[in-house]
Amino acid sequence: MRAIVIEEFGGPEVLRPQEIDDPTPGPGQVLLDVAARGVNFIDVYQRSGVYKVDLPFVPGMEASGTIAAVGEGVTDLKVGQRVGWAMASGGYADRATVDAGLAVPVPDGVSDEQAAALLLQGMTAHYLTCSVHPVAEGQTILVHAAAGGTGLLITQLAKARGARVIGTVSTEEKEAVARAAGADEIIRYTKTPVAEAVRDLTGGEGVSAVYDGVGKDTFDASLASLRPRGVLALFGQSSGLVEPVDPQRLNSAGSVYLSRPSLAHFVTDREELLGRARDLFELVEQGRLDVRVGGRYPLEEAGRAHEDLTSRATTGKLLLV
C-alpha cells in the first residue's frame, strides 16, 4: 500500500511516499481502508521533531474510512462500518490500524470528508467551549485564527451557546470567512493591536475567555485582552512555543487563569469520546455546524499540504484524499 513515511525529522520534504506492507489488526484493533485524512499542526510538530516520535513513522492523527477487518476481541464494530478517529497515528496511508476504543462510528448523514475534518479539531473546539471554559450566554470571547479549521468550529459552537465572538484574522478574505461562521467582530491583527482593539470593543472590560492556538505571537495580547478572572486557553503553538511565564503576570492581569489543555485529557474514556463526537455529528446532520474544507490534496502531496498549512494562507480544514 501507499504510505507517507517519515525517516528523519525536518521540513515538508521529509514527507516521502513509499510502498509498504499492508498492516494487520492485532487484538482489540480494526483495520481501515482510509478515505480522508485531516492535516493538523500536531502532524507538523511530529514531522519537525517538536513532538518526539519513534522513527520511521507514518503520520496522520485524524482520519476516516471503512472497516476492512477486525482483530480478536472486537465485538462492537464490524466490517463495512464507516468510522473516524483522532489521536492515533498512521492516517497518511491507504490502510491503517487503530485501537477499536478510538474508532468512532460515523452516521449516514456525515460524509467521510466531514468526519475526517471534524474529529480532532471539532472535539478540540468542543472541549474548549464546553469544558475548559464553558461558554455562557452573554459572554464575549476572543478566538485567534478565527478563519482556521479550529477557529471556525470554536466560533460556531460559542455562538450556539449565546456568546459574542471577536475573531482575529490577517486578511479581508479570512474576515469574510470568519463572519460567515458567526463572528460578531473581527480584528485584523496586521493593522490593529489586538489587545487595544479588544478593550475598545468591550468598553475597556476585556473578554471572558481567549482561545489561542497560535502561541508565541499572540500570548501577550491574549493575556492583555482578558477581563478579571478570565481564562486564557492556550491549546496550540502554530507560531512557536511561548516563553516561560512568571505566575505574577496572571495576578497583574486580574487574577486570570492560564490553561494549556490537550484533547487526550478530555476524551479519557470511550463514553466521553463518543459523547463529544455525537454532539458534533448531530449538529452537522441538523445543518447547524458547517465543516469548511479549505483544501484537498492527493496523499502524495502531503508535503505541499504542510507548506500551505504553516503559511497561514489557508482557511478551514485541509484534507488528504
N, C-alpha and C positions, 0 to 999 in steps of 0.2 A: 504494500500500500504506500501511498504518498504521505510524507510527514515532513514538517519543518523541524529540523534538529539543530539545537544549539550545542556546539562543541567547545566554545570559548566565549567568555563574556566580552561584550563590546557593543558597537553600534548596530544599526539595522542590517548591515552587511553580514552579520553572523547568523541571520535567519535563512538558512540554506535548505532548500527542498532535497529530500533523499527518498529512495525506495527502501523500506524496512519491512521486516516480517509483521504480519498481522498479529495483534495481541490476542490473548485468550483470557476469558474471565476466570478469576480464581473464586474461591468460596466467598459468598456474600457480595459478589460483583456482577455487573452487567456489561455486556459488550454492545457498543452503539455504532451504527452507521451514522456518521456525523453529517448533518445537513447545513448548519450555520454555526459560526464561531464569533463571539464578541471579542473586540480588540480593546484592551483596557490598559491603564497605566501600570497596573501590577505586572502585566506582561513586560512592559518596558523596564520596570525596576528589576525583574528577574533576569531579563536579557542582558542588562548592563552590569549586573553584579551588585547593585544596591541592596537587593534582597538575595541572599546566597542560596543557591540550589545546587544539588549534585549534578555534575556533567558526565556524559551527554544528557540532554534534556529536551523533551518535547513540550513547548509552552502551550498556553491556552487554558485559562482558568474559568471559562464560561462557554457553554455550547449547548446545542440541542440536536436531537436526532431520533432515530428509531432503534429500538432494542433488537439486536440480531441474535443474541444468545444470553442465557442467564447462568450464573455459576451455582454451585452447590449451596443449598440453604436459602436461596431467594424464592420467596413464596408470594410476595405482594406485587410483583412486577412480572410482565410476560413478554414473550417475543412478539414483535409487531406493534408494541405500545410506544407512543411518542413521549419522550421525556426531555427535560433540560437539567443542567446542573451548573453550579458555581462553586468556587473554592476547591477545585481539584484540577490538576494539570493534565495535559495531554490532548487538548482540544484541537490543536493545529495539525490535524491528521485526518485521513479518510475514515479511520476507525479508532475508537478509544474505549478503554475500560474505566469504569468508575464504581466506587462503592455504592451499593444499592441504597444505602441510607442517605446518600446525597442526591439521588435521582428524583426529580420532581415530575409527576405526571402532568402533561400539557393538555388542556381541554381542547375540544374541537374548534372552539371559537377563537383560538390563539394560534397564529402561524408559527412555523419553525423559526423564521426570522425574528418575529416579535419575542418569542421565548428566549432566543439567544441574545437579543438586545436588552432584555429586561431583568434577567435574574440577578446578576451581580450588581449592576447599577441600581436596578429597581429596588432590590432588597436593602441596598445601602440607603437609598432615599427613604425607604420605609422605616428602618430602624432609627435614622437620624430624626425624622419628623414625628415619630410615634414613641420613641424610647429614650434617646439621648436628651433631647429637649422636646417633649410633647407639645406640638404647636397648638395654641388655643385661639379661639375666635377673638378677633380684635387685636391680636398681637401684630407687630411689624417685625419682619425678619429680613436679613441680608443674605443673598445667595451669590457667591462668587462663581464666575464662569457659567452664567445663567443660561447660555445657549449651548453648553456642552451636554453630553449624554446624561450625566448625573444631575446637572443643574436644572435641566428641563423637567426631570422627574420630580426633584425636590420642589420646584416651583408649583407643579400641578398638585402634588399631594398637600402642600402647605395651603394652597388656595382652597382645596376641598375641605380643609379644616377651618376655614374662615380667616386666614391670615392676610395681611397686606404684605406683598413681596416686593422688595427692592433687589434688583439684579445688577451685577456688573458684567459688562461686555467690552469688546475692543472696537467693534466696527458697527456701521449702520445696518449691515445685513444681519449681524448677530442680534442687534437690538430688535429688529423686526421678528426674528425667530423667538426670542425670549418673551416679547409682548404677546405673540400669538399663543404662547403656552400659559399666559395669565399674569405675567409680571406687571405690577401696577406702576412701578417707577424703574427707570434704567439710568445707571451711572456709566458713562463712557470713561473708563479709567485712564484712557490715553489722553483725555482732555481735562479731566476734573479730579482733584484729590478725593479719594473715596470717603475717608472719614469726615472731611469737611462737608461733602455733599450729603452724607447720611445725617449729619447734625441739622443741616438746612431742611431736609425732608421730614425730619421728626421733631421740629421745633426745639432743637437742642437736646432732646431727651436721649436719643440713641435707640438701638434695636434690642429686642428681647433675646435674639439669637443670631449668630453668624454661622453659616455653613460654609466651610472653607476647605476646598480640596486642592488649593493651589500651593499653599505653604509659604516658602521663603519670601516671595514677592509681595504677599498680601497680609502676612501675620500682623505686622504693626498696625496697619489700617483696620484690620478686623478687631483687634483689641480696643482701639480708639473709637470704634463705632458702637460699642455695647452700652446699654443703659446699666445703672447699678444692679448688681446681682444677675446680669445677663450671662449667657452661655456661649462660649466660642467652641464649636465642634470642628476640630481640625482633623479631617478624615483622609487627607491626602497631601501630596507634596509634588505636584506636577512641575513646579518651578525650582524645586530643590528643598533640602532639609532646613528646617527652622533652627536657628542658633539656640543654644541653651538659654533658658528663661529664668530670671530671678523671680521667685514667687511674690516678692513685694510688688511687682508690677500688677499682679492681679488685684491686690489691695488698692493700689493707687488708681486703678481703672474703675473702682466702685465695687469692691468685693465680688468680682466676677469669677466665673467658673471656666476652667480650661479642660476640655476632654479630648483625648486622642484615641477615638474608638476604631474598631475594626469589625468587619462583618462577621468573622468567625465567632466572636464573643456574643453575637446577637442571634445566632441560629445554633444554639448549643445542644439542642435535641431535635429529633425529627418532627415533633409536634410544632415547635416554634418555626422551623424551616418551612413546613407545609403551610402553616398559618399565614406567614408573610407572603409566600408565593400565591396562595389562594386569594388573598386580598388584592394583589396586583392583577392577577388574571381576571378576576371578576370585574375590576374597573375597566380593563381592556375590552372585555366582552360587552360591557354596558356602554361602550363608547365614551367613557368618562376619563380615560387616560390614553393620551396619544404617545405612541412609541416612535420617535422620529429616527429613521435610518439616514445618516448623512453621507454614507459612502459604502459601496460594496466592492470587494476586491477578490480576485481568484486566490486560492490558497498559496500559489507560488509567489504572489506579490505581497506576502506578509511584511516584508521589509518596507515597501512603499507605504503600506498602511501605518506602520510605526512612525515613519517620517512625517506623514500627514498629521497623525495624532499629536505628536510632540511639537509641531509647528504652530499649534493653536489657531490654525486657519479653518478648522472644520467645525461643523455644528452637528448635534445629535450623536448617534451611535455609529461606529464603524464596524463592518462585518466582513469576515472572510467566508465566501460562499462558493 
